[in-house]
Amino acid sequence: MAAAGPRNAPDVVDVVALGESMVTFLPSRPGRLADVPSFDRAIGGAESNVVCALAAAGHSARWVGRVGADGFGDHLVEAIGSHGVDVTSVRRDPARPTGVYFRTAQDRATDAHEVAYYRAGSAASAMSAHNVDLRAVRAARVLHLTGITAALSGDCRGLLRELTARRPAADPGPLVSFDVNHRPVLWRDADGPRVLRELAQDADIVFVGEDEARELWGLEGPEAVRAAFPGPAVLVVKQGDRGATAFAEDAGAPGDGNDRERTGRGAGLFVPAPRVDVVAAVGAGDAFAAGFLSATLRALPVRDRLRHGHLMAAAALTAPGDLAVPPTRDHADRLAALDDTGWGRLRLGPGWTTQDAPRAPEEARTP
């Protein structure tokens, strides 16, 4: 749908995500980086992961970023665009390279996991409010940001402050979604906890892991996180494979003109995660955010928003890479609509997204 406004204004899409995407090199076998003989090329980036998943789920999506005028930049733009994401607002930097990183096959939560980033001085680290197309960024119902961008540079930090700042009531802009996404290795100073807290307080929808809240601010449990973050209208505390708790009013879909004015502070609602036969424990957090935002765009109840987040995360967990084929909307809707007993019986394994969803609680086990 076209945006009302000046000629040549960008189309309004469901979701825009701004952030750094990198070429990712995945190991050909488990082991230390020093021992892995070869790597396969893929794409990585929390924000682009989210919009790729949302595009696959049927939403219009745009990625805004900055890459080098190099072959890796070409690959990123082409690969992300191939998922149905609008990449026309991505800028090319002739003086700085596209970021890359290498990782081991182990779960990020284990001590054996290694990541080697080559992103210092990257094109994305030079993003600022002066060289990013802010009209394209704001031409959305939802704008998705993460704390990773804030860690890249002072200019990136300033850009996020600009995008999370409250706007005039006559022009409130998109609903702002912020995933804390703490990456300790990227923060070269002690400002991380303070900066991430300030950005989260100014956002409308906030995703934070229970472990992140403990590590960053010493907060124990969802209620403590909510008490420390009264600002966001919607706060989602992710609790690993146990589930997630959301604090939110049961509001309608974004785009009705009142999004930035909502201040609902409902009681926390916990929804357990289904059992999952994990193939690779990567990409689940980004996929969860995509599922939750997809259901938010469709004005589904908070319980179903959490369930769609869990289902999208399960799709990522049961596939080998960061990006996975999500279930069809009808498939996900039928699973999300199960009663508590049926939902509790779910077990999702490799290939579940291509199978038919159960139509009754007693059929709720998915191989």
SULLIN-V144958 format. One record per residue. N is the residue number from 1. NEAR is the number of other C-alpha atoms within 10 Angstrom. Layout:
# SULLIN-V144958
N | NEAR
N | NEAR
This chain:
# SULLIN-V144958
1 | 8
2 | 10
3 | 14
4 | 10
5 | 9
6 | 7
7 | 7
8 | 7
9 | 13
10 | 20
11 | 16
12 | 23
13 | 22
14 | 25
15 | 31
16 | 29
17 | 26
18 | 24
19 | 26
20 | 27
21 | 26
22 | 26
23 | 20
24 | 20
25 | 19
26 | 20
27 | 21
28 | 13
29 | 15
30 | 13
31 | 16
32 | 15
33 | 19
34 | 7
35 | 10
36 | 15
37 | 10
38 | 11
39 | 16
40 | 10
41 | 13
42 | 16
43 | 23
44 | 23
45 | 17
46 | 26
47 | 26
48 | 29
49 | 25
50 | 28
51 | 31
52 | 28
53 | 29
54 | 28
55 | 20
56 | 21
57 | 19
58 | 13
59 | 18
60 | 20
61 | 27
62 | 33
63 | 30
64 | 23
65 | 26
66 | 28
67 | 29
68 | 20
69 | 17
70 | 15
71 | 11
72 | 18
73 | 24
74 | 14
75 | 16
76 | 22
77 | 23
78 | 13
79 | 16
80 | 21
81 | 16
82 | 12
83 | 15
84 | 19
85 | 25
86 | 21
87 | 19
88 | 14
89 | 18
90 | 19
91 | 21
92 | 20
93 | 19
94 | 11
95 | 11
96 | 20
97 | 23
98 | 28
99 | 24
100 | 20
101 | 16
102 | 19
103 | 18
104 | 23
105 | 23
106 | 19
107 | 13
108 | 15
109 | 9
110 | 8
111 | 8
112 | 12
113 | 16
114 | 17
115 | 13
116 | 13
117 | 15
118 | 15
119 | 19
120 | 16
121 | 15
122 | 22
123 | 24
124 | 28
125 | 26
126 | 18
127 | 27
128 | 19
129 | 16
130 | 9
131 | 11
132 | 19
133 | 16
134 | 16
135 | 13
136 | 20
137 | 26
138 | 22
139 | 22
140 | 27
141 | 21
142 | 28
143 | 27
144 | 28
145 | 27
146 | 25
147 | 23
148 | 23
149 | 24
150 | 26
151 | 24
152 | 23
153 | 20
154 | 15
155 | 18
156 | 21
157 | 22
158 | 14
159 | 20
160 | 22
161 | 17
162 | 14
163 | 21
164 | 23
165 | 12
166 | 16
167 | 13
168 | 9
169 | 11
170 | 8
171 | 10
172 | 15
173 | 24
174 | 28
175 | 25
176 | 27
177 | 26
178 | 27
179 | 25
180 | 22
181 | 19
182 | 22
183 | 12
184 | 13
185 | 10
186 | 17
187 | 16
188 | 11
189 | 8
190 | 9
191 | 10
192 | 19
193 | 16
194 | 11
195 | 15
196 | 22
197 | 17
198 | 15
199 | 23
200 | 26
201 | 19
202 | 22
203 | 26
204 | 24
205 | 24
206 | 28
207 | 24
208 | 22
209 | 21
210 | 20
211 | 16
212 | 18
213 | 23
214 | 14
215 | 13
216 | 15
217 | 13
218 | 12
219 | 18
220 | 13
221 | 15
222 | 25
223 | 15
224 | 13
225 | 21
226 | 21
227 | 10
228 | 14
229 | 17
230 | 17
231 | 20
232 | 25
233 | 24
234 | 25
235 | 29
236 | 27
237 | 25
238 | 24
239 | 19
240 | 14
241 | 12
242 | 12
243 | 17
244 | 26
245 | 23
246 | 24
247 | 25
248 | 22
249 | 17
250 | 16
251 | 16
252 | 14
253 | 17
254 | 20
255 | 16
256 | 8
257 | 15
258 | 14
259 | 21
260 | 22
261 | 13
262 | 14
263 | 15
264 | 16
265 | 17
266 | 14
267 | 13
268 | 18
269 | 15
270 | 20
271 | 21
272 | 18
273 | 23
274 | 19
275 | 17
276 | 20
277 | 14
278 | 17
279 | 15
280 | 18
281 | 21
282 | 23
283 | 25
284 | 25
285 | 26
286 | 26
287 | 32
288 | 28
289 | 31
290 | 28
291 | 27
292 | 27
293 | 26
294 | 26
295 | 21
296 | 22
297 | 19
298 | 13
299 | 16
300 | 18
301 | 16
302 | 23
303 | 19
304 | 22
305 | 25
306 | 31
307 | 28
308 | 28
309 | 27
310 | 29
311 | 28
312 | 31
313 | 27
314 | 32
315 | 27
316 | 29
317 | 27
318 | 24
319 | 20
320 | 16
321 | 17
322 | 23
323 | 24
324 | 23
325 | 16
326 | 23
327 | 23
328 | 16
329 | 14
330 | 11
331 | 17
332 | 21
333 | 17
334 | 14
335 | 25
336 | 21
337 | 16
338 | 20
339 | 12
340 | 12
341 | 11
342 | 18
343 | 21
344 | 16
345 | 17
346 | 21
347 | 17
348 | 21
349 | 19
350 | 18
351 | 14
352 | 17
353 | 22
354 | 12
355 | 12
356 | 14
357 | 20
358 | 17
359 | 13
360 | 13
361 | 18
362 | 11
363 | 12
364 | 20
365 | 16
366 | 18
367 | 13
